[in-house]
Structure formats: structure tokens, C-alpha cells
């Protein structure tokens, strides 16, 4: 392998820059490993060293079962780099087997209303919360989308559905509290709900309900016929 200084590699071909511009899925295996290794050796730049590592393994399956001794036998891989590689492999294995945390299954509007009442009632600041659901109506993520002032809230459907897509949601439920304690929807609430529902239909993520939480009661806009 011909030696090439990393400084001579064009900027647009460097792994970090390519990941920043195109995302991690656009990078080849040796480019991802180069980012983890960070530096090369006197004889190999980091990209060449990464290809050197992969040349010792038939495929990613055998690579993920590499031992410390196997890695140390590769020219340019010392103990520190070998341990970093093994730590990265182990983290990848744990992530691959990590279960998706669920926070319950939506069975009725009463169930969700009580769940949200416990979290949102009595607050002096308005919060917009989204529940992201899978196809089985299991809550896979609950996230506060916006924290507003006492009398106003500014939340855009774009931000909520951006998160819904990120979590691979099939459906969503949104909620916000009225610090005044009165859960009756305002015209702004109804307008926002309509925009959310229309946006959900366009991208294929259903808006199941919009709850407004008061001091000791809540309103479901689904039950009111507004969704």
C-alpha cells in the first residue's frame, strides 16, 4: 500500500467531512473505522490503516468477533487502538440488542387523559407534549416539544412531525396545559389541531387526539369531534 499523508487527502474525501455533509450511512466501513481510530501511523495514514485492518477479516461478521490478540497482530494497531476498536464493537452489539423502551399502551382516551393530568396539571408554564405511538398503539416516546409563557404557546406541526418521523411513529397524540386551569379549547387550539391533523394526513402519521389539560379536568378534542 502506497503511503499517502492524510493532509494530502482532499478535504471532501475525508471521513469526518463526508459524514458531516452526507451522514454516517454514506460512509464506507473503513471510513467509519478511520473516524474511530482518529490517527494513522508513520507508514499509513488513518484511511490506509483502516483498510489494513479490514483486510485481515473476511467480513463484518468476523470483524465483530475479533480478539485483542488478532487486532494486535495487525501492523499499525497497538494496544490503545485495539482496545478502542473492541470497545466500539461491544457498544454496537449492546445497541443492536437494546429493547425499545415503551411507556404503556393507549387503550382509551381516559387512560391518556389521566396519564397527562399527572404530568401537566397545576403547572404555571404552558407545555406542549407529544406521545409517539407505534402500530400497536404502544407509547414509544414521550417528549416535551415546547415550553411557552403563561399566556402563549408557539409550536409548529413541522417540529412535532419531525420528531414523529425520527421515532418511526405510526400515530401521535399531542397535549398541552392551560395554566389558567380551564381546559376549554380556544380558537387558537382548534386551529392548531386542524393544522396538525391535515399535516398528519399528508405524511401518513395519524393524529389520534389532542388533549388540553386543566387544573382538575381535561378535554379530548377527539371526543369533541374536532379530529
KAWOSUL-V221723 format. One record per helix or strand. SS is the DSSP state (helix for helix, strand for strand). FROM is the first residue (numbers start at 0). TO is the last residue. Records with the same first field share a line. If there is no record, write none. Layout:
SS: FROM-TO ; FROM-TO
//
This chain:
helix: 5-7 ; 10-12 ; 14-21 ; 23-25 ; 28-36 ; 45-53 ; 59-62 ; 67-71 ; 78-95 ; 108-119 ; 156-165 ; 186-202
strand: 104-104 ; 126-132 ; 137-146 ; 170-176 ; 205-212 ; 217-219
//
